[in-house]
Amino acid sequence: MRVAITGAARGTGRLLAEAFAERGARVFLSARDPVAAGRVADAISQRGPGRAVAFRCDLAAPDSVRGFAAAVADRTSHLDVLINNGAAYIEGDDLADASDDTIESVLAAGGTGTVLLTKHLLPLLRASSRPDVVNMISTCGEVGHRRSDAHPAFYAAKHAHAGLAEILSYRLRPEGIRVISLFPPDFVQDGPRRAESDLTAQSVIDCVVFAVGQPRDCFIREFHFEQVRSLNL
């Protein structure tokens, strides 16, 4: 299996890269910080059984997105899984809580950058016998959701991502390309995996691994999660 993952230098993206590599995948991982991405790739390759290669990709910069897609195409003739995980998270109740430049970057990465990367990697996905596009969105991309402390610009970016996933699921299904979207609430990287506890990153990753492992007649379109933690509405 050959997998491309954005935002994979830390957190959930890194755990996703490790999970697929543990299953023998060849992973093309990217991050804005190429040094951090390289460290993750080296650690994965040393551990095995899968291998990883690191690239720089700033989703807010179209040239960087195209460069990452071209670099992957130089190294493989097909891609089985694209995981659109990279996103810039910012907090704030008021629009004025973030600068214009920050808002522009958040929207560019979550919206334009994700669209462009999917576009430029689609030929490699079409060359696979088992293509999946996995979108790590957020409950912030759900209509009517108000429970996150995220800035309105993050909400806007995630709605853009959700809109992309919605139409691609419909239009790519006849080609056998599955588009799988996850809408987790704010979750923790580590913690007890009990019913009364916050959702953990590992549980989200288990959903991804489960979905892409299903037979090709099984199109799991979306994962939605109950939010246990009480936040201010």
Phi, psi and omega in degrees: 000140179239125191230134173248134184225129175265157180060045190254014182277345182200174172056220185297322179299318178295317180297324176296315179299317180294320182297317180287323178295324178298338178262014174090008183286154168266118190249129173253103185251149182224159176197164177293329180262104184293331179293313178296319178297320179297321178296319179296314180299317179298316181296320179295314182294325179290326182282321182070182356284341178280175179233155181224147175232139184253147178220156172273136174208114173260107184297342179277355182241107184306321179297324179292321178297312179296324179296318178296314180299318180294321180295320177295317180297332178289341187250350180208150179271349178206163178225128182272323184221129169249124178249107177277087185254329186296133177195143177268119181262132174224149179256164175144132179281329187251148177304327182286355180285353178227147179288163177301318181296320180294316178300315179300317181294318180298315180291323180295318181290310184286333181258279185302313183299319179293320177297313183295318181296317178299317178302312187282341176263353181300321177301322178291324177294320179294338179275355180269154176271355183214056188281134176224139170248118182252127182247115175272094187266257182158155172299340177296345177266002178272141177296129177087358181283133182222013191268353180270153175273009182295154178292150178306329179295325177292319175302315182297317180297320181288329174292325176296316179297317180296322178295320176299312182298320182300310184285326178294324179301318180289316188278335181265346182303319179300338178272357182084011177270117180273136176244112188246124182240139178244136181238064181286150170285180173305125183230170183255152179287323180225154178158170178293141182260066181245163185300327183270003185259165176296151174299139179254158178302322182296325178292322176297316180296321178300325178294319179297311181299319178298313185296314183287344179273357182284155176303158189291347176277356184257103179260096174273109189278317186214148169246123173242145189236145170286141178258112184282316186294138179273120177242162177291131179278000000 
